[in-house]
């Protein structure tokens, strides 16, 4: 390989800076590892332990979400899962959708859906009231 | 029927295209005699020299050093001068590299590939006073980038990358490998600048680690690993 030399001013600025490509790549790795533990933990606790999926009903969910620990667990899983998945979809759109109009339309839809789903999930997890929920469900059944 | 060939006559299917007369590429078949140690390049030579002189392809050293004759052989990027016909399944198919414009037959336009290569400053940058002797480095420092010095710029890696196929603005594996060769060279002083270039949207973070490049490299360079090392270096120098 040819090796050439040329005089140039030394650069001190760190590479990448606040480059979004670097940080989204880093986020995907970190969130992937965290999600691995959260999702497997969720699956083990909710679906396998203590009778498995058969014990999951309204009362079970109500009990879980009365605890700040499970609220935090589920919200972290929701938040990281949505952002991880949305970023993955954005990468696919960037890679394979070549028409500018289609890219804007798809990415706009993706961002709006991600925001709405995170907002909806957050509202449900943080403002969940078993009394209202139960009466609403029972009211719905009765009606 | 698929079978391993040992000697005799082989069927060679070549994807041919002459922009002056063809609307689209088309397959043409040739039957050529081959010797036990003949390579695909020898088979192409036999076609060109004895059957159809219009068959067009690149080759120079013909011994795996210059990187001129990379092409898609039986669906995989290979150097025609490094693949023995007896090791391939029959019939043998030969196509031009994917993702680069075809000029004629197996000849592709490499300008875009070399434009991406030039973007990563693939040369040693050191503005310190020139020493009386050599710029010394330890065997360990040399070992750090030894793997990526082996690149011959054949484009087999870059043209096997699905991201490069869909987005020609991506630097591609070969450019990043050649950046790696200088980023980790203890004598070089432009690592930060090079890594800033590689941190761009079309740079190293566009790699999706499909490993096609590693499989395609005729020099056995661990291409995907080199790209990952570049990504980590960008991260390390940013935090």
Interface residues (C-beta under 8 A of the other chain):
Chain A: X1 X2 X3 X4 X5 X6 X7 X8 X9 X10 X11 X12 X13 X14 X15 X16 X17 X19 X21 X22 X24 X25 X26 X91 X94 X95 X96 X98
Chain B: X122 X123 X124 X125 X126 X127 X149 X151 X163 X166 X167 X178 X181 X189 X190 X191 X192 X193 X194 X195 X196 X198 X199 X200 X201 X203 X205 X206 X208 X231 X234 X235 X237 X238
